[in-house]
Amino acid sequence: MGERRRKVFISYHKEDQDEVISFIQKFSDDKSIFIKRLLSMTDDIINSNDSKYVMSQIRRKFLQDSTVTLVMIGKCTWARRYVDWEIKSSTL
């Protein structure tokens, strides 16, 4: 019996998108190590400045069935409020 793949939510800054896509292609698409879950930088952004509401939507739409949260750190990650919200949502 094969190993069960984890559903991994990936949090990242859009400036690191090329590296994140490369990581996903290698480990999710090619090697099937995990099942990817992430917010795209266009369609999935939750249009609100209310952090509690955004975190509840992140949990409901993206984290509910994820078993792992992976934060991809780049030089501008600190500036993305969604990374903060995604991390916080993962711990609730």
Backbone torsions as a table, in degrees:
resi	resn	phi	psi	omega
1	MET	NA	132.5	-178.6
2	GLY	-74.9	163.6	177.7
3	GLU	-71.9	146.8	178.0
4	ARG	-80.8	128.3	178.4
5	ARG	-78.2	140.5	177.7
6	ARG	-84.6	148.2	171.8
7	LYS	-89.9	114.1	-172.6
8	VAL	-110.0	120.0	173.1
9	PHE	-86.1	127.7	-177.6
10	ILE	-110.5	122.2	178.7
11	SER	-106.3	133.6	-177.1
12	TYR	-161.2	166.6	175.2
13	HIS	-93.6	141.8	-176.4
14	LYS	-58.3	-25.4	178.2
15	GLU	-65.6	-19.4	-179.0
16	ASP	-102.6	12.8	-172.8
17	GLN	-58.5	-39.7	-179.8
18	ASP	-60.6	-44.7	179.1
19	GLU	-66.5	-38.7	179.5
20	VAL	-65.4	-44.2	178.3
21	ILE	-61.2	-41.6	177.9
22	SER	-61.6	-44.4	178.0
23	PHE	-60.4	-46.5	-179.5
24	ILE	-62.9	-44.7	179.9
25	GLN	-60.5	-41.2	-177.9
26	LYS	-71.0	-49.7	-170.5
27	PHE	-95.6	-25.2	179.3
28	SER	-99.4	-52.7	-175.1
29	ASP	-75.8	-51.8	-175.3
30	ASP	-78.1	-49.1	-174.1
31	LYS	-96.8	-7.6	178.4
32	SER	51.9	41.3	179.3
33	ILE	-78.4	-34.4	179.0
34	PHE	-145.9	167.6	175.1
35	ILE	-102.9	122.7	-175.0
36	LYS	-79.4	143.7	171.5
37	ARG	-139.5	127.0	178.8
38	LEU	-161.7	159.8	172.2
39	LEU	-85.7	130.1	172.8
40	SER	-79.1	160.4	-176.3
41	MET	-80.6	1.4	-178.7
42	THR	-119.7	-68.7	-170.6
43	ASP	-75.2	-29.9	-169.7
44	ASP	-93.9	-5.0	-178.3
45	ILE	-63.5	131.9	179.9
46	ILE	-88.5	117.0	-171.4
47	ASN	-80.6	81.6	178.9
48	SER	-162.4	150.8	173.1
49	ASN	-102.8	1.7	178.8
50	ASP	-82.5	104.3	-173.2
51	SER	-60.3	-38.2	179.5
52	LYS	-64.3	-41.3	178.5
53	TYR	-65.7	-46.1	-179.4
54	VAL	-59.7	-45.5	-179.8
55	MET	-62.9	-38.7	178.8
56	SER	-65.4	-37.7	178.3
57	GLN	-70.1	-38.7	176.5
58	ILE	-61.4	-46.1	178.4
59	ARG	-60.1	-47.5	-175.8
60	ARG	-67.4	-44.4	-173.3
61	LYS	-86.9	-29.1	-169.5
62	PHE	-126.5	-32.5	-174.2
63	LEU	-98.6	-15.3	-173.8
64	GLN	-53.7	-42.3	-178.5
65	ASP	-108.6	8.3	176.7
66	SER	-82.3	146.7	179.1
67	THR	-109.1	-13.6	-177.9
68	VAL	-141.8	142.2	170.6
69	THR	-114.4	126.4	179.4
70	LEU	-116.0	123.4	178.8
71	VAL	-104.0	118.1	177.8
72	MET	-88.3	116.9	-174.6
73	ILE	-98.3	128.1	175.8
74	GLY	-130.4	-175.9	-175.2
75	LYS	-70.7	-17.1	-180.0
76	CYS	-113.0	5.8	-177.2
77	THR	-55.9	-38.2	-178.0
78	TRP	-58.0	-22.2	-174.3
79	ALA	-90.9	-2.5	-176.7
80	ARG	-100.7	111.0	-178.4
81	ARG	-64.1	-28.3	178.2
82	TYR	-63.8	-34.5	176.5
83	VAL	-60.2	-45.6	176.8
84	ASP	-58.1	-47.1	-178.6
85	TRP	-65.2	-38.9	179.8
86	GLU	-66.8	-41.1	177.7
87	ILE	-64.2	-48.6	179.9
88	LYS	-60.5	-42.0	179.3
89	SER	-63.5	-30.5	-179.4
90	SER	-72.3	-22.0	-175.8
91	THR	-94.8	-8.1	-177.9
92	LEU	-86.2	NA	NA
